[in-house]
Amino acid sequence: MRVTPLPETRPPWDAAWFPRDLYETRKRLRERVIARIDANGAIRDPCRSRVLESALGLRAVQRVGGRPQAEQRLIGFLKTQRDAADPLDRLLARTAIDESTAPDTAAFERVLDRVPGFTGARKRTTLTAILRMLGVTDGARGDAFDPEPERQGLHPWALAQSTADRVVLAATDGRSEQITAADIAILDATQRSGDVWESNLLVHLCVVHALSLLPGTYDTVTKGVDKALMYQRPDGGLPFVSDIDTWCTATGAVALACTGTPQNVLHRLAEHLTAQQHADGGWSFSDRVELCDTDDVSVALEFLGQLDPVLYRGTIDKGLRWLRRVQGPDGGFPTYPGAPSEPCMTIAAVNALTHQPVTHGAATHRAVQYVASRQQAAGTFPPDWSASRYHTLFRAVLAGTNPALAPVSSAGQLAARALDAVQAGQNPDGGWGQQSGMPSDPISTAYALTALTRQDDPTQAIEGLRYLLSACADDSAVVMVPDSIGPRPFIFTVPALADIFMLLALGHVTAACAMPVDRDPVYIPAQARPHVSAA
C-alpha cells in the first residue's frame, strides 16, 4: 500500500492539472485520522452493529430470558433494518423479529457468490446452521451435516464455527447421537474466559446457540449471552467483532506516512505496532485477538520498513520470518497459517517482502508467479476480504509496478492487466463502484485512484479525484459504503477505514505529481489541463 518510486518510464504528473482543493482535503483527512490516535498510539474505531449478530443475539437472549431491556434494544435495531438495501440483511432482520414471515432463503444462495471456491461448502453449512439458529427449518434441511468432519488445516475460528454448525444441524435434525465429545470440548474451550473469545461475536453467538441445544449447559449459555451483551452498541445492535484497531493502525500509518505527517506521530504508531507483535512475529487485526493473519503482518511491515528499517530491524525481521513460514508450496500466501493460498494475501505479502528484495527475492518471485496464475481473463481476481473488486486490483498494481520487481516480467504483466480492469470500471460520475454496474462509492474510488497513479495518463485520475473530493467536501463524516468482509461473505462497518483509504489515495496522487507533501501546487485554469473524457 505504501508509496514506492515511480517506474522509470512513468513521468511525474503536473500537480496543477488536479483540483485545487486536493491539498486542503488531504490535510483535513489527515487531521481526522490523527485525531483517532489514542494515548497508546493506536488508531481506534469500534466495529458497528451488524444485522447477523444482532439477529443471533436476539434469539439467544430470548432463549435464556430475563433480559427485557437488552431484548427490546435488539428488536429496535433490527426493526430499522427490515427494509435494508442488502437482501441478506432484510432476510435476517425480518426473520428474527417476525417468525411468521416466510424467509427468502434464496438470498443465502446469492451471497455465496461473494466467497472463494475453496470455502463454498463450509459457508453453505454455516448459512444453513444460521437459519436453524433463527428457528427456520423450511428450505434448510441438514444435508450439509458431515458426521466425520475434516478438521485438519482449519484455523481456530473456522474450527469453532464449523463445530458449532455441525452441532446445531445434528441437534435440530434429531441426530444428537452424532455429536461427539471432541465437538463439545471445542465449544467449551471458547467459553472459559470472562470475555468474548477472540473478540469474535459471530463465532461466540453460534457457539452459544449450539451449546443451548445440549443438556446441562444453561449456566454456560447464560454467561455467554451476558458476555455478548457487553458489546451491545448504542443503537441496540451487536457487532461482528469488537474492533479491528491493529488493522486501522497499520493501514492508517501507511496513509499518514505518505501525506506529510510529523515523524513523532508516525513513531508513536510504530511503537504501538511493535508492542502488538506476537512472539511468533505475527500481528492480529486487534490487540484483543491471538490469531495472526497475513494482511495485518504485511501492512505492518510495509509501514515499519518505510518509516525506519534500521530502528525497527528486529521487529521487521521477525515479521518477515513469519511470512516466509506461512508461504504455501504453490508460492502463494494464505490469510491464516495452514489455509489455502489466496491472490490478495499473496499480493500483500509481496508488497512487504520487497523491502528486502535481495534476501527474499526467490520467495517474492514464486509469489508473483502464483498471483499471475490466478488472475482472471478480465484482469480481476477471485473474491477476497473486500466487497470491492478494486481492493485486490490496486494492491496488484502497486506490487507489479514496484521498481524492486522490475526484473520479474510477470509482475509488469500482472500490473498491466489489473490496471486495464481498473480503467474499464470508471463510472460516468468519475468514481468506481464495488462491482461492475454498481454506483460509485468513496472506498472503491480510493482503491481505483491509487492504482491509476501508476500510469502515464492522468485523465481518469483527475475525474476520479474530483469524485473523491466531492465525497469529503466538508468536515462531516463521509457517506461510506462499507466493503470489509468477515467472515466471508458478510460485510461489516468500521467508518475510520473510509478516511484512511481516501487519505492513502490522496497521498499516492501527491507522490505521482512528485510534489512535496507539504506544498500546494500552483493552480492553472481548466482549459489548460489535459482533456478529460466523460466516459
VEXDREN-2710 file (C-alpha; in Angstrom, 1 decimal):
% VEXDREN-2710
k/r/px/py/pz
1/MET/0.0/0.0/0.0
2/ARG/3.0/2.3/0.6
3/VAL/4.3/4.7/-2.0
4/THR/7.2/3.4/-3.9
5/PRO/9.3/5.2/-6.6
6/LEU/7.6/5.7/-9.9
7/PRO/8.7/3.3/-12.7
8/GLU/11.5/4.9/-14.9
9/THR/9.0/5.0/-17.8
10/ARG/6.4/6.9/-15.8
11/PRO/6.9/10.7/-15.9
12/PRO/5.6/12.7/-13.0
13/TRP/2.2/14.4/-13.5
14/ASP/1.8/18.1/-13.3
15/ALA/0.1/18.8/-10.0
16/ALA/-1.6/21.9/-11.5
17/TRP/-3.8/19.7/-13.6
18/PHE/-5.6/18.5/-10.4
19/PRO/-8.5/20.2/-8.5
20/ARG/-7.1/22.9/-6.3
21/ASP/-8.7/21.6/-3.1
22/LEU/-6.6/18.4/-3.2
23/TYR/-4.2/19.6/-0.5
24/GLU/-6.8/21.2/1.7
25/THR/-8.9/18.0/1.7
26/ARG/-5.8/15.9/2.3
27/LYS/-4.9/18.0/5.3
28/ARG/-8.4/17.7/6.7
29/LEU/-8.5/13.9/6.2
30/ARG/-5.0/13.6/7.8
31/GLU/-6.2/15.6/10.8
32/ARG/-9.3/13.3/11.2
33/VAL/-7.1/10.2/11.1
34/ILE/-4.6/11.6/13.6
35/ALA/-7.5/12.6/15.9
36/ARG/-8.3/8.9/16.2
37/ILE/-4.9/8.0/17.7
38/ASP/-5.2/7.2/21.4
39/ALA/-2.6/7.6/24.1
40/ASN/-1.1/4.2/23.3
41/GLY/-0.5/5.1/19.7
42/ALA/-3.4/3.0/18.2
43/ILE/-5.9/4.3/15.7
44/ARG/-9.2/3.1/17.2
45/ASP/-12.7/2.9/15.9
46/PRO/-15.2/0.2/17.2
47/CYS/-16.9/-2.1/14.8
48/ARG/-20.5/-1.0/14.2
49/SER/-23.7/-3.1/14.7
50/ARG/-24.5/-5.8/12.1
51/VAL/-27.8/-7.5/11.4
52/LEU/-26.4/-11.0/11.6
53/GLU/-25.0/-10.9/15.1
54/SER/-28.0/-8.8/16.3
55/ALA/-30.4/-11.4/15.0
56/LEU/-28.5/-14.3/16.6
57/GLY/-28.1/-12.2/19.8
58/LEU/-31.8/-11.6/19.9
59/ARG/-32.6/-15.3/19.6
60/ALA/-30.0/-16.1/22.3
61/VAL/-31.5/-13.5/24.7
62/GLN/-34.9/-14.9/24.1
63/ARG/-33.7/-18.5/24.8
64/VAL/-32.4/-17.6/28.3
65/GLY/-35.0/-14.9/29.1
66/GLY/-34.8/-12.3/31.9
67/ARG/-33.2/-9.5/29.9
68/PRO/-36.1/-7.4/28.6
69/GLN/-34.2/-4.2/28.1
70/ALA/-31.5/-5.8/26.0
71/GLU/-34.1/-7.7/24.1
72/GLN/-36.1/-4.6/23.2
73/ARG/-33.0/-2.7/22.2
74/LEU/-32.0/-5.6/19.8
75/ILE/-35.6/-5.6/18.4
76/GLY/-35.4/-1.9/17.9
77/PHE/-32.2/-2.1/15.9
78/LEU/-33.5/-5.0/13.8
79/LYS/-36.7/-3.1/13.0
80/THR/-34.6/-0.3/11.5
81/GLN/-33.1/-3.0/9.1
82/ARG/-36.3/-4.5/7.9
83/ASP/-36.0/-2.7/4.6
84/ALA/-32.2/-2.7/4.4
85/ALA/-30.7/-2.4/0.9
86/ASP/-28.9/-5.7/1.4
87/PRO/-31.2/-8.6/0.7
88/LEU/-29.4/-10.8/3.3
89/ASP/-29.8/-8.1/6.0
90/ARG/-33.5/-7.8/5.1
91/LEU/-33.9/-11.6/5.4
92/LEU/-32.1/-11.9/8.7
93/ALA/-33.9/-8.8/10.3
94/ARG/-37.4/-9.9/9.3
95/THR/-36.8/-13.5/10.2
96/ALA/-35.5/-12.5/13.7
97/ILE/-38.3/-10.1/14.6
98/ASP/-41.3/-11.7/12.8
99/GLU/-41.3/-15.5/13.0
100/SER/-44.4/-15.6/10.8
101/THR/-42.5/-14.2/7.8
102/ALA/-41.6/-16.8/5.3
103/PRO/-37.9/-16.1/4.7
104/ASP/-36.4/-15.8/1.2
105/THR/-33.8/-18.5/1.7
106/ALA/-32.6/-17.9/-1.9
107/ALA/-30.9/-14.8/-0.5
108/PHE/-28.4/-17.1/1.1
109/GLU/-27.7/-18.8/-2.2
110/ARG/-26.9/-15.4/-3.8
111/VAL/-24.4/-14.4/-1.2
112/LEU/-22.4/-17.5/-1.8
113/ASP/-21.1/-15.7/-4.9
114/ARG/-19.1/-13.5/-2.6
115/VAL/-16.9/-16.3/-1.3
116/PRO/-13.8/-18.1/-2.8
117/GLY/-14.5/-21.5/-4.2
118/PHE/-12.4/-23.3/-1.5
119/THR/-14.7/-22.1/1.3
120/GLY/-18.0/-22.6/-0.5
121/ALA/-19.1/-25.9/1.0
122/ARG/-18.2/-24.8/4.6
123/LYS/-20.0/-21.5/4.1
124/ARG/-23.2/-23.2/2.8
125/THR/-23.2/-25.3/6.0
126/THR/-22.8/-22.1/8.1
127/LEU/-25.7/-20.4/6.3
128/THR/-27.9/-23.4/6.8
129/ALA/-27.0/-23.6/10.5
130/ILE/-27.7/-19.8/11.0
131/LEU/-31.2/-20.3/9.6
132/ARG/-31.6/-23.1/12.2
133/MET/-30.4/-20.9/15.0
134/LEU/-33.1/-18.3/13.9
135/GLY/-35.7/-21.0/14.0
136/VAL/-36.1/-21.6/10.3
137/THR/-36.3/-25.2/9.1
138/ASP/-38.2/-25.0/5.8
139/GLY/-35.8/-25.0/2.8
140/ALA/-32.8/-25.5/5.2
141/ARG/-32.5/-29.3/5.5
142/GLY/-29.5/-30.7/7.2
143/ASP/-27.9/-32.2/4.1
144/ALA/-24.8/-30.3/4.7
145/PHE/-24.2/-32.1/8.1
146/ASP/-20.9/-34.0/8.0
147/PRO/-20.7/-36.8/10.6
148/GLU/-16.9/-37.1/10.1
149/PRO/-15.6/-33.5/9.6
150/GLU/-12.2/-32.7/8.2
151/ARG/-10.7/-30.5/10.9
152/GLN/-7.1/-30.6/9.5
153/GLY/-6.0/-27.1/8.4
154/LEU/-8.8/-25.1/9.9
155/HIS/-7.7/-22.1/11.9
156/PRO/-9.2/-21.7/15.4
157/TRP/-12.1/-19.5/14.4
158/ALA/-13.1/-21.8/11.5
159/LEU/-12.8/-24.8/13.7
160/ALA/-15.1/-23.4/16.4
161/GLN/-17.6/-22.1/13.7
162/SER/-17.7/-25.4/11.8
163/THR/-18.1/-27.3/15.1
164/ALA/-21.0/-25.1/16.2
165/ASP/-22.6/-25.5/12.8
166/ARG/-22.3/-29.3/13.0
167/VAL/-23.8/-29.4/16.5
168/VAL/-26.8/-27.2/15.5
169/LEU/-27.5/-29.2/12.4
170/ALA/-27.3/-32.5/14.3
171/ALA/-29.4/-31.4/17.2
172/THR/-32.2/-29.8/15.1
173/ASP/-32.2/-32.9/12.8
174/GLY/-32.7/-35.3/15.7
175/ARG/-29.2/-36.7/15.2
176/SER/-27.7/-35.7/18.6
177/GLU/-26.0/-39.1/19.0
178/GLN/-23.6/-37.9/16.3
179/ILE/-22.3/-35.0/18.4
180/THR/-19.0/-36.1/19.8
181/ALA/-17.1/-35.4/23.0
182/ALA/-14.5/-33.7/20.7
183/ASP/-17.2/-31.3/19.4
184/ILE/-18.3/-30.4/22.9
185/ALA/-14.7/-29.8/24.0
186/ILE/-14.1/-27.4/21.2
187/LEU/-17.2/-25.4/22.0
188/ASP/-16.5/-25.4/25.8
189/ALA/-12.9/-24.1/25.2
190/THR/-14.3/-20.9/23.7
191/GLN/-16.3/-20.1/26.9
192/ARG/-13.6/-20.3/29.5
193/SER/-12.6/-16.6/29.7
194/GLY/-14.7/-13.8/31.1
195/ASP/-14.9/-12.1/27.7
196/VAL/-16.0/-13.0/24.2
197/TRP/-13.4/-15.4/22.8
198/GLU/-11.1/-13.7/20.2
199/SER/-13.5/-10.7/20.3
200/ASN/-15.5/-12.6/17.6
201/LEU/-19.1/-12.2/18.4
202/LEU/-20.3/-14.2/15.4
203/VAL/-18.4/-17.3/16.4
204/HIS/-19.3/-16.7/20.1
205/LEU/-23.0/-16.5/19.4
206/CYS/-23.0/-19.5/17.2
207/VAL/-21.3/-21.5/19.9
208/VAL/-23.8/-20.2/22.5
209/HIS/-26.6/-21.4/20.3
210/ALA/-25.0/-24.8/19.8
211/LEU/-24.5/-25.3/23.5
212/SER/-28.1/-24.3/24.2
213/LEU/-29.2/-27.3/22.3
214/LEU/-27.2/-29.6/24.6
215/PRO/-28.2/-30.8/28.1
216/GLY/-26.7/-29.2/31.2
217/THR/-25.4/-26.0/29.6
218/TYR/-27.9/-23.4/30.9
219/ASP/-25.3/-21.6/33.1
220/THR/-22.7/-21.6/30.4
221/VAL/-25.2/-20.3/27.8
222/THR/-26.5/-17.6/30.2
223/LYS/-22.9/-16.4/30.9
224/GLY/-22.3/-16.4/27.1
225/VAL/-25.3/-14.3/26.4
226/ASP/-24.2/-11.7/29.0
227/LYS/-20.7/-11.6/27.5
228/ALA/-22.2/-10.8/24.1
229/LEU/-24.4/-8.1/25.6
230/MET/-21.3/-6.3/26.9
231/TYR/-20.8/-5.3/23.3
232/GLN/-24.3/-4.0/22.6
233/ARG/-23.9/-0.8/20.8
234/PRO/-25.8/2.5/21.4
235/ASP/-28.2/1.7/18.5
236/GLY/-29.1/-1.6/20.2
237/GLY/-27.3/-3.9/17.8
238/LEU/-24.3/-6.2/18.2
239/PRO/-21.1/-6.0/16.0
240/PHE/-19.2/-8.8/14.2
241/VAL/-16.0/-8.1/16.3
242/SER/-15.2/-5.6/19.0
243/ASP/-12.8/-3.7/16.7
244/ILE/-10.1/-4.1/14.1
245/ASP/-7.8/-1.5/15.6
246/THR/-4.5/-3.0/14.7
247/TRP/-5.6/-3.1/11.0
248/CYS/-6.7/0.5/11.3
249/THR/-3.4/1.4/12.9
250/ALA/-1.3/-0.3/10.2
251/THR/-3.2/1.0/7.2
252/GLY/-3.7/4.4/8.8
253/ALA/0.0/4.6/9.5
254/VAL/0.9/3.9/5.8
255/ALA/-1.6/6.6/4.7
256/LEU/-0.2/9.1/7.2
257/ALA/3.3/8.3/6.3
258/CYS/2.8/9.4/2.7
259/THR/0.9/12.6/3.5
260/GLY/3.4/14.7/5.4
261/THR/2.6/13.6/9.0
262/PRO/5.2/14.6/11.6
263/GLN/7.7/11.9/12.4
264/ASN/6.9/11.9/16.1
265/VAL/3.3/10.9/15.3
266/LEU/4.5/8.1/13.0
267/HIS/6.8/6.8/15.6
268/ARG/4.0/6.6/18.2
269/LEU/2.1/4.4/15.7
270/ALA/5.2/2.3/15.1
271/GLU/5.9/1.8/18.8
272/HIS/2.3/0.6/19.3
273/LEU/2.6/-1.8/16.4
274/THR/5.9/-3.1/17.7
275/ALA/4.3/-3.7/21.1
276/GLN/1.4/-5.7/19.4
277/GLN/3.7/-8.1/17.6
278/HIS/3.2/-11.6/18.8
279/ALA/6.1/-13.8/20.0
280/ASP/6.0/-15.7/16.7
281/GLY/6.4/-12.5/14.7
282/GLY/2.9/-12.1/13.6
283/TRP/0.1/-9.5/14.1
284/SER/-3.6/-9.9/14.6
285/PHE/-6.3/-7.4/13.5
286/SER/-6.9/-6.3/17.1
287/ASP/-4.9/-6.2/20.3
288/ARG/-7.6/-8.4/21.8
289/VAL/-7.0/-11.3/19.3
290/GLU/-4.5/-14.1/19.2
291/LEU/-4.9/-15.4/15.6
292/CYS/-2.4/-13.7/13.3
293/ASP/-3.1/-13.1/9.6
294/THR/-1.0/-12.3/6.6
295/ASP/-2.7/-9.0/5.8
296/ASP/-2.0/-7.4/9.2
297/VAL/1.6/-8.7/9.2
298/SER/2.2/-7.5/5.7
299/VAL/0.9/-3.9/6.1
300/ALA/2.6/-3.5/9.5
301/LEU/5.9/-4.5/7.9
302/GLU/5.3/-2.1/5.0
303/PHE/4.9/0.8/7.4
304/LEU/7.8/-0.1/9.6
305/GLY/10.1/-0.7/6.7
306/GLN/9.1/2.6/5.1
307/LEU/9.4/4.6/8.4
308/ASP/12.8/3.4/9.7
309/PRO/14.1/0.0/8.6
310/VAL/17.2/0.3/10.8
311/LEU/15.4/1.3/14.1
312/TYR/12.7/-1.4/13.6
313/ARG/15.0/-4.0/12.1
314/GLY/14.4/-6.6/14.8
315/THR/10.6/-6.3/14.5
316/ILE/10.7/-6.3/10.7
317/ASP/12.9/-9.4/10.6
318/LYS/10.6/-11.3/12.9
319/GLY/7.6/-10.4/10.8
320/LEU/9.3/-11.4/7.6
321/ARG/10.2/-14.8/9.1
322/TRP/6.5/-15.2/10.0
323/LEU/5.6/-14.5/6.4
324/ARG/8.1/-16.9/5.0
325/ARG/6.9/-19.7/7.3
326/VAL/3.3/-19.4/6.1
327/GLN/4.1/-19.3/2.3
328/GLY/2.5/-22.3/0.7
329/PRO/4.1/-24.9/-1.6
330/ASP/2.3/-23.2/-4.5
331/GLY/4.2/-19.9/-3.8
332/GLY/1.1/-18.2/-2.5
333/PHE/0.2/-16.9/0.9
334/PRO/-3.0/-17.8/2.9
335/THR/-5.0/-15.4/5.1
336/TYR/-4.3/-17.6/8.1
337/PRO/-1.5/-20.2/8.6
338/GLY/-2.3/-23.5/7.1
339/ALA/-5.2/-22.3/5.0
340/PRO/-5.2/-22.3/1.1
341/SER/-3.3/-19.5/-0.7
342/GLU/-5.2/-16.5/-2.0
343/PRO/-4.2/-13.9/-4.5
344/CYS/-5.0/-10.8/-2.4
345/MET/-3.0/-12.1/0.6
346/THR/-0.1/-13.1/-1.7
347/ILE/0.0/-9.6/-3.1
348/ALA/0.0/-8.2/0.4
349/ALA/3.0/-10.4/1.3
350/VAL/4.8/-9.4/-1.9
351/ASN/4.5/-5.7/-1.0
352/ALA/6.1/-6.4/2.3
353/LEU/8.8/-8.8/1.0
354/THR/10.0/-6.2/-1.5
355/HIS/11.5/-4.2/1.4
356/GLN/14.3/-6.7/1.3
357/PRO/14.3/-7.8/-2.4
358/VAL/17.7/-9.5/-2.3
359/THR/17.1/-11.6/0.8
360/HIS/13.6/-12.6/-0.2
361/GLY/13.9/-12.5/-4.0
362/ALA/13.2/-16.1/-4.7
363/ALA/10.1/-16.2/-2.4
364/THR/8.8/-13.0/-3.9
365/HIS/9.2/-14.4/-7.5
366/ARG/7.3/-17.5/-6.6
367/ALA/4.5/-15.4/-5.0
368/VAL/4.2/-13.2/-8.1
369/GLN/4.0/-16.3/-10.3
370/TYR/1.2/-17.6/-8.1
371/VAL/-0.8/-14.4/-8.4
372/ALA/-0.3/-14.2/-12.1
373/SER/-1.6/-17.7/-12.5
374/ARG/-4.8/-16.8/-10.5
375/GLN/-5.6/-13.6/-12.4
376/GLN/-8.8/-13.9/-14.4
377/ALA/-9.3/-13.1/-18.1
378/ALA/-10.6/-9.6/-17.3
379/GLY/-7.6/-8.8/-15.2
380/THR/-9.6/-9.3/-11.9
381/PHE/-9.2/-11.8/-9.1
382/PRO/-11.4/-14.2/-7.1
383/PRO/-13.3/-12.7/-4.1
384/ASP/-11.2/-11.6/-1.2
385/TRP/-11.9/-9.8/2.1
386/SER/-13.5/-6.8/0.4
387/ALA/-16.8/-6.5/-1.4
388/SER/-14.9/-4.2/-3.9
389/ARG/-13.1/-5.8/-6.8
390/TYR/-10.7/-2.9/-6.7
391/HIS/-9.2/-3.9/-3.4
392/THR/-7.0/-6.6/-4.8
393/LEU/-6.6/-4.7/-8.1
394/PHE/-5.0/-1.7/-6.6
395/ARG/-2.6/-3.7/-4.5
396/ALA/-1.7/-5.8/-7.5
397/VAL/-0.9/-2.6/-9.5
398/LEU/1.3/-1.3/-6.7
399/ALA/3.1/-4.6/-6.4
400/GLY/3.6/-5.1/-10.1
401/THR/4.9/-1.6/-10.7
402/ASN/7.3/-1.6/-7.7
403/PRO/10.8/-1.0/-9.2
404/ALA/12.1/-3.8/-6.9
405/LEU/10.2/-6.2/-9.2
406/ALA/11.3/-4.7/-12.5
407/PRO/13.4/-7.9/-13.3
408/VAL/10.3/-10.1/-12.9
409/SER/8.5/-9.9/-16.2
410/SER/5.3/-11.4/-14.9
411/ALA/5.0/-8.6/-12.3
412/GLY/4.7/-6.0/-15.0
413/GLN/2.2/-8.1/-17.0
414/LEU/0.2/-8.7/-13.8
415/ALA/0.0/-4.9/-13.1
416/ALA/-0.9/-4.0/-16.7
417/ARG/-3.8/-6.4/-16.7
418/ALA/-5.0/-5.2/-13.3
419/LEU/-4.7/-1.6/-14.4
420/ASP/-6.8/-2.3/-17.5
421/ALA/-9.5/-3.7/-15.3
422/VAL/-9.4/-0.5/-13.2
423/GLN/-9.6/1.7/-16.2
424/ALA/-12.6/-0.1/-17.6
425/GLY/-14.6/0.2/-14.4
426/GLN/-14.9/4.0/-14.1
427/ASN/-18.5/5.4/-13.9
428/PRO/-19.7/8.5/-15.7
429/ASP/-19.6/10.5/-12.4
430/GLY/-15.8/9.8/-12.2
431/GLY/-16.0/7.3/-9.4
432/TRP/-16.0/3.5/-9.1
433/GLY/-18.5/1.1/-7.6
434/GLN/-17.7/-2.1/-5.8
435/GLN/-18.6/-4.2/-8.8
436/SER/-19.4/-3.6/-12.4
437/GLY/-22.6/-1.6/-12.8
438/MET/-22.8/-0.6/-9.2
439/PRO/-23.0/3.1/-8.1
440/SER/-19.7/4.9/-7.2
441/ASP/-18.6/4.9/-3.6
442/PRO/-15.7/6.6/-1.8
443/ILE/-13.7/3.5/-0.8
444/SER/-13.8/1.8/-4.2
445/THR/-12.9/5.0/-5.8
446/ALA/-9.9/5.5/-3.5
447/TYR/-8.7/2.0/-4.4
448/ALA/-9.0/2.7/-8.1
449/LEU/-7.5/6.2/-7.9
450/THR/-4.5/4.7/-6.1
451/ALA/-4.0/2.2/-8.9
452/LEU/-4.3/4.9/-11.6
453/THR/-1.4/6.9/-10.1
454/ARG/1.0/4.3/-11.6
455/GLN/0.0/5.0/-15.2
456/ASP/1.2/7.8/-17.6
457/ASP/-2.1/9.4/-18.5
458/PRO/-3.7/11.4/-15.6
459/THR/-7.1/11.9/-17.3
460/GLN/-9.1/9.3/-15.4
461/ALA/-7.3/10.1/-12.2
462/ILE/-8.4/13.7/-12.4
463/GLU/-12.0/12.7/-12.8
464/GLY/-11.7/10.2/-10.0
465/LEU/-10.1/12.7/-7.7
466/ARG/-13.0/15.1/-8.4
467/TYR/-15.5/12.5/-7.3
468/LEU/-13.5/11.7/-4.2
469/LEU/-13.1/15.3/-3.2
470/SER/-16.8/15.8/-3.5
471/ALA/-17.4/12.9/-1.2
472/CYS/-15.4/14.6/1.6
473/ALA/-16.1/18.3/0.8
474/ASP/-16.5/19.4/4.4
475/ASP/-15.8/18.2/7.9
476/SER/-18.8/16.0/8.1
477/ALA/-18.4/12.2/8.1
478/VAL/-18.0/10.6/4.7
479/VAL/-21.1/8.7/3.5
480/MET/-19.3/5.4/3.1
481/VAL/-20.4/2.1/1.5
482/PRO/-18.7/-0.5/3.7
483/ASP/-16.6/-3.1/1.9
484/SER/-14.9/-5.0/4.7
485/ILE/-15.9/-8.7/4.8
486/GLY/-15.6/-11.0/7.8
487/PRO/-16.2/-13.8/7.7
488/ARG/-16.9/-14.2/4.1
489/PRO/-19.4/-13.3/2.7
490/PHE/-20.7/-10.9/5.4
491/ILE/-19.9/-7.2/5.2
492/PHE/-19.1/-5.2/8.4
493/THR/-18.6/-1.5/9.0
494/VAL/-15.7/0.4/10.6
495/PRO/-16.1/4.1/9.4
496/ALA/-12.4/5.0/10.0
497/LEU/-11.4/2.9/7.0
498/ALA/-13.1/5.4/4.6
499/ASP/-10.9/8.2/5.8
500/ILE/-7.8/6.0/5.8
501/PHE/-8.2/4.8/2.3
502/MET/-9.2/8.1/0.9
503/LEU/-6.1/9.7/2.6
504/LEU/-4.0/6.9/1.1
505/ALA/-5.3/7.7/-2.4
506/LEU/-4.5/11.4/-2.0
507/GLY/-1.0/10.5/-0.8
508/HIS/-0.4/8.5/-3.9
509/VAL/-1.7/11.3/-6.1
510/THR/0.7/13.7/-4.4
511/ALA/3.6/11.2/-5.0
512/ALA/2.6/10.8/-8.6
513/CYS/3.0/14.5/-9.1
514/ALA/6.4/14.4/-7.5
515/MET/5.4/17.3/-5.2
516/PRO/6.5/17.8/-1.6
517/VAL/3.8/16.6/0.7
518/ASP/3.5/19.9/2.5
519/ARG/3.4/22.2/-0.5
520/ASP/0.3/23.4/-2.5
521/PRO/0.5/23.3/-6.3
522/VAL/0.2/26.3/-8.5
523/TYR/-3.3/26.3/-9.8
524/ILE/-4.0/26.6/-13.5
525/PRO/-7.3/27.1/-15.3
526/ALA/-9.3/24.0/-16.5
527/GLN/-8.8/24.8/-20.2
528/ALA/-5.0/24.4/-19.7
529/ARG/-5.4/20.9/-18.3
530/PRO/-5.4/17.6/-20.2
531/HIS/-8.6/16.7/-22.0
532/VAL/-10.9/14.8/-19.6
533/SER/-13.4/12.4/-21.2
534/ALA/-16.8/12.0/-19.7
535/ALA/-16.5/8.2/-20.1
END
